[in-house]
Amino acid sequence: MKAKKRNFEEAINELEGIVERLESGELTLDESIELFQNGIELSKYCTKKLDEVEKKISILIEDEKGEIREETFKIDM
């Protein structure tokens, strides 16, 4: 995939378009493989961006004493 400046939303939209084209069944094998490879790269990019954002997110929690403290936001998977 060519190095192209894009944001997360553009990458997701492009990935959705790739999925639609692959599911259409109208592509040659070579076209399908190329799109699949592009999709993998976009998926890696999106995962990396989400990981970066997750590290930046924090939440404010009020404890039982009414004091506010900041904690890192964690997602259980």
matplotlib code that plots the C-alpha trace (Angstrom):
import matplotlib.pyplot as plt

x = [0.0, 1.3, 2.1, -0.8, -1.8, -5.2, -7.1, -8.8, -12.2, -10.9, -9.1, -12.2, -14.3, -11.7, -11.6, -15.4, -15.2, -12.6, -14.8, -17.8, -15.8, -14.4, -17.8, -19.2, -17.5, -16.9, -13.1, -10.4, -8.1, -5.3, -7.6, -8.9, -5.4, -4.3, -7.4, -7.0, -3.4, -4.5, -7.2, -4.7, -2.5, -5.5, -6.5, -3.1, -3.1, -6.6, -5.5, -2.4, -4.4, -6.9, -4.0, -2.5, -5.8, -6.5, -3.2, -4.2, -7.7, -8.1, -11.2, -12.0, -13.2, -14.8, -13.9, -15.9, -14.5, -15.7, -12.2, -11.6, -8.7, -7.6, -7.1, -6.1, -9.0, -8.8, -10.8, -11.3, -11.2]
y = [0.0, 3.4, 5.7, 8.1, 10.6, 9.7, 9.8, 7.0, 7.7, 7.7, 4.4, 2.8, 4.0, 2.7, -0.6, -0.9, -0.2, -3.0, -5.4, -4.6, -5.1, -8.4, -9.6, -8.7, -11.6, -9.6, -9.3, -11.4, -13.4, -10.9, -7.9, -9.7, -10.5, -6.9, -5.5, -8.0, -6.9, -3.3, -4.2, -5.9, -2.7, -0.5, -2.9, -2.6, 1.2, 1.4, -1.0, 1.1, 4.3, 2.8, 1.6, 5.1, 6.7, 4.2, 5.1, 8.7, 8.3, 8.7, 8.8, 10.8, 8.6, 9.8, 7.6, 6.9, 10.0, 12.2, 12.9, 12.9, 10.9, 10.3, 6.7, 5.3, 4.0, 0.3, -1.9, -5.5, -7.8]
z = [0.0, -0.9, 2.0, 2.1, 4.7, 6.1, 9.3, 11.2, 9.7, 6.1, 6.7, 8.2, 5.2, 2.8, 4.6, 4.4, 0.7, 0.3, 2.2, 0.0, -3.2, -2.0, -1.0, -4.4, -6.0, -9.2, -8.9, -10.4, -8.1, -8.6, -7.8, -4.8, -3.4, -3.9, -2.2, 0.6, 1.2, 1.2, 3.7, 6.0, 6.0, 6.7, 9.5, 11.1, 10.7, 12.4, 15.2, 15.8, 16.0, 18.4, 20.6, 20.6, 21.5, 24.3, 25.9, 25.9, 27.4, 31.1, 33.3, 36.4, 39.3, 42.5, 45.4, 48.5, 50.2, 47.4, 46.1, 42.4, 41.0, 37.5, 36.2, 32.9, 30.9, 30.4, 28.0, 28.9, 25.9]

ax = plt.figure().add_subplot(projection="3d")
ax.plot(x, y, z, "-o")
ax.set_aspect("equal")
plt.show()
